[in-house]
Amino acid sequence: MHTHTFVHIVLATATASPGLARAQPFPQINIQGDTYASACSAPPWQAVTLEIHKAAAGRHPELLTAVIKNFLCGTGEAATLALHQSMPSSIEVISEETGTPGKRTSKRPRSEFSPLAGRAWQVSVQRTGAEVGLSYLPNEACAAVVRFRYSANAWRMVGFGEACD
């Protein structure tokens, strides 16, 4: 099983996104003969940004945008440090695998979490009640979801799940 983990980043401003400069384009992925651009590439990111602003429902969409962009697109020590400084000491992770009965729940230390560096495709954002969910494909065999909740003037990650074939 290939598992990607992550957390939220609470940034002081929407433009303060460490580790987003890239010398190379973000990776593409081929799934069953179709090629998809990274969510961090220009056209997909524009669509994701619109979904984020709609889902945030007026609750500091620029902060949620910065949190999600750093998680999806950030690279290097600065992005990882920002991630670790803005998360609890451990995160609950729910995972499922084909051929394995039921879901597994575990707590993972923040040291195991890092930004995805553009390795996220087919991203969608939706609001469910007080939470915003971020769904994406981290590779050809898995689907992942992250849930964020707005609290105390910041967006916080409240859950992560991944299902793999």
Order of alpha helices (4+ residues) and beta strands (2+ residues): beta-beta-alpha-alpha-alpha-beta-beta-beta-beta-beta-beta
